[in-house]
Amino acid sequence: MAQPAIRILYGPQWMASVPLARILCAAAALAVTYLLATEVLIARGENAVANSLQAVTQAARVVGVLAGIPFGLEGACVGLVAASLVGTYVSYRALDARIGLTLARTASACLPSLLIALVSAAPAIAIASLVRIDEANYAYVMAFAVASFAVLWLAALRFTGHALWTEFRSLGARRRAATQRA
């Protein structure tokens, strides 16, 4: 949904950034798995390790961008994906050595949420694959994607008994109780 999202948020003058946004989303999806690694290390009093980890991940980003520059903006973005892979590797090595958290354990814990996300995104993926998104239909495509995602996400949370579903039920019960008191 990069194309309709960018068109809605930034206007037609930014449409050339759509391919870049897709690559950068892949880099961000990798990086989010180790986003708080340095904070965990700092919380444990391992500031030197946290600083070293930040230095390595930032250096990987610089090297990735510089290595990709000869291939244009897409190459620089792919360099950021490679840097995210390096960041994932070094972060989980540090986390495993310090607290026993491995990438495999993180992936296992996140698997139910990944499956919910894939089920929820299936209609958006299908429409993006089957329909040519252009100026005439981008808003309709995005509206369909958002609506179908929301409905399927809530249904998948309920069906799987995900912890977020429990939170939604609790929120609904509190809201009903507050409405009945009023």
C-alpha positions as CSV (number, residue, x, y, z in Angstrom):
1,M,0.0,0.0,0.0
2,A,3.0,2.3,-0.4
3,Q,1.6,3.9,-3.5
4,P,-1.8,5.0,-2.1
5,A,-0.3,5.8,1.3
6,I,2.3,8.2,-0.2
7,R,-0.3,9.7,-2.6
8,I,-2.7,10.4,0.3
9,L,-0.1,11.6,2.8
10,Y,2.4,13.6,0.6
11,G,0.7,14.2,-2.8
12,P,1.4,13.3,-6.4
13,Q,4.8,15.1,-6.3
14,W,6.2,12.2,-4.1
15,M,5.1,9.3,-6.2
16,A,8.7,8.6,-7.3
17,S,9.5,7.6,-3.7
18,V,7.2,4.6,-3.8
19,P,9.8,2.0,-4.7
20,L,12.2,3.5,-2.1
21,A,9.5,3.4,0.6
22,R,8.9,-0.3,-0.1
23,I,12.6,-1.1,0.4
24,L,12.9,1.1,3.5
25,C,9.9,-0.8,5.0
26,A,11.8,-4.0,4.7
27,A,14.8,-2.4,6.4
28,A,12.5,-1.1,9.2
29,A,10.8,-4.5,9.6
30,L,14.2,-6.0,10.3
31,A,15.4,-3.2,12.5
32,V,12.3,-3.2,14.7
33,T,13.3,-6.7,16.1
34,Y,16.3,-5.2,17.8
35,L,15.2,-1.6,18.3
36,L,15.4,-1.7,22.1
37,A,18.5,-3.8,22.4
38,T,20.7,-0.9,23.6
39,E,18.1,0.1,26.1
40,V,18.0,-3.4,27.5
41,L,21.8,-3.4,27.9
42,I,21.8,0.1,29.5
43,A,19.0,-1.0,31.9
44,R,21.3,-3.9,32.9
45,G,24.2,-1.4,33.5
46,E,26.1,-2.6,30.4
47,N,26.7,0.8,29.0
48,A,29.9,0.0,27.2
49,V,28.3,-3.0,25.4
50,A,25.3,-0.8,24.5
51,N,27.6,1.9,23.1
52,S,29.6,-0.6,21.1
53,L,26.4,-2.0,19.7
54,Q,25.2,1.4,18.7
55,A,28.6,2.2,17.1
56,V,28.5,-1.1,15.1
57,T,24.9,-0.6,13.9
58,Q,25.5,3.0,12.9
59,A,28.7,2.1,11.1
60,A,26.8,-0.6,9.3
61,R,24.2,2.0,8.2
62,V,26.9,4.3,6.9
63,V,28.8,1.5,5.1
64,G,25.5,0.2,3.6
65,V,24.5,3.6,2.3
66,L,27.9,4.3,0.9
67,A,28.2,0.9,-0.8
68,G,24.7,1.4,-2.3
69,I,25.2,5.0,-3.6
70,P,26.8,3.9,-6.9
71,F,23.5,2.1,-7.7
72,G,21.4,5.2,-7.0
73,L,18.8,5.8,-4.3
74,E,17.5,2.2,-4.6
75,G,21.0,0.9,-4.0
76,A,21.3,3.1,-0.9
77,C,18.0,1.8,0.4
78,V,19.1,-1.8,-0.2
79,G,22.3,-0.9,1.7
80,L,20.1,0.0,4.7
81,V,18.4,-3.4,4.4
82,A,21.9,-5.0,4.6
83,A,22.7,-2.8,7.5
84,S,19.6,-3.9,9.3
85,L,20.7,-7.5,8.8
86,V,24.0,-6.7,10.3
87,G,22.2,-4.9,13.2
88,T,20.0,-7.9,13.8
89,Y,23.0,-10.2,13.9
90,V,25.1,-8.2,16.2
91,S,22.2,-7.2,18.5
92,Y,21.1,-10.7,19.0
93,R,24.6,-11.9,19.6
94,A,24.9,-9.3,22.4
95,L,21.5,-10.0,23.8
96,D,22.1,-13.7,23.8
97,A,25.4,-13.3,25.6
98,R,23.9,-10.9,28.2
99,I,20.4,-12.1,28.8
100,G,19.9,-15.3,26.8
101,L,17.6,-13.7,24.3
102,T,18.1,-15.2,20.8
103,L,16.6,-14.3,17.5
104,A,15.0,-17.7,17.4
105,R,13.2,-17.1,20.7
106,T,12.1,-13.7,19.6
107,A,10.8,-15.1,16.3
108,S,8.9,-17.8,18.2
109,A,7.3,-15.3,20.5
110,C,6.3,-13.1,17.6
111,L,5.0,-15.9,15.4
112,P,1.4,-15.6,16.5
113,S,1.4,-11.8,15.8
114,L,3.1,-12.4,12.4
115,L,0.3,-14.8,11.4
116,I,-2.3,-12.3,12.5
117,A,-0.6,-9.6,10.5
118,L,-0.4,-11.8,7.4
119,V,-4.1,-12.8,7.6
120,S,-5.1,-9.2,8.1
121,A,-3.0,-7.9,5.2
122,A,-4.0,-10.7,2.8
123,P,-6.8,-8.6,1.1
124,A,-4.5,-5.6,0.7
125,I,-1.8,-7.8,-0.8
126,A,-4.3,-9.4,-3.1
127,I,-5.8,-6.1,-4.3
128,A,-2.3,-4.6,-4.8
129,S,-1.4,-7.7,-6.9
130,L,-4.5,-7.8,-8.9
131,V,-5.5,-4.2,-9.5
132,R,-3.5,-1.5,-11.1
133,I,-3.4,1.3,-8.6
134,D,-3.5,4.8,-10.2
135,E,-4.9,8.3,-9.7
136,A,-8.5,7.1,-10.4
137,N,-8.6,4.5,-7.7
138,Y,-5.9,5.0,-5.1
139,A,-8.3,6.3,-2.4
140,Y,-10.7,3.4,-2.9
141,V,-7.9,0.9,-2.7
142,M,-6.6,2.4,0.5
143,A,-10.1,2.6,2.0
144,F,-10.6,-1.1,1.2
145,A,-7.2,-2.1,2.5
146,V,-7.7,-0.2,5.8
147,A,-11.3,-1.5,6.4
148,S,-10.4,-5.1,5.5
149,F,-7.3,-5.0,7.6
150,A,-9.2,-3.6,10.7
151,V,-12.0,-6.2,10.4
152,L,-9.6,-9.2,9.8
153,W,-7.2,-8.0,12.5
154,L,-9.9,-7.9,15.2
155,A,-11.3,-11.2,14.0
156,A,-7.9,-12.8,14.0
157,L,-7.2,-11.5,17.5
158,R,-10.4,-13.0,18.7
159,F,-10.0,-16.3,16.9
160,T,-6.5,-16.8,18.2
161,G,-7.2,-15.5,21.8
162,H,-4.3,-13.1,21.4
163,A,-3.5,-11.0,24.5
164,L,-4.7,-7.8,22.7
165,W,-8.1,-9.3,22.3
166,T,-8.3,-9.7,26.0
167,E,-7.4,-6.0,26.3
168,F,-10.1,-5.0,23.8
169,R,-12.7,-7.0,25.7
170,S,-11.6,-5.4,29.0
171,L,-11.8,-1.9,27.5
172,G,-15.2,-2.7,26.1
173,A,-16.4,-3.9,29.5
174,R,-15.1,-0.8,31.3
175,R,-16.7,1.4,28.7
176,R,-20.1,-0.4,29.0
177,A,-19.9,-0.1,32.8
178,A,-19.1,3.6,32.6
179,T,-22.0,4.1,30.2
180,Q,-24.4,2.3,32.5
181,R,-23.4,4.5,35.5
182,A,-23.9,7.7,33.5
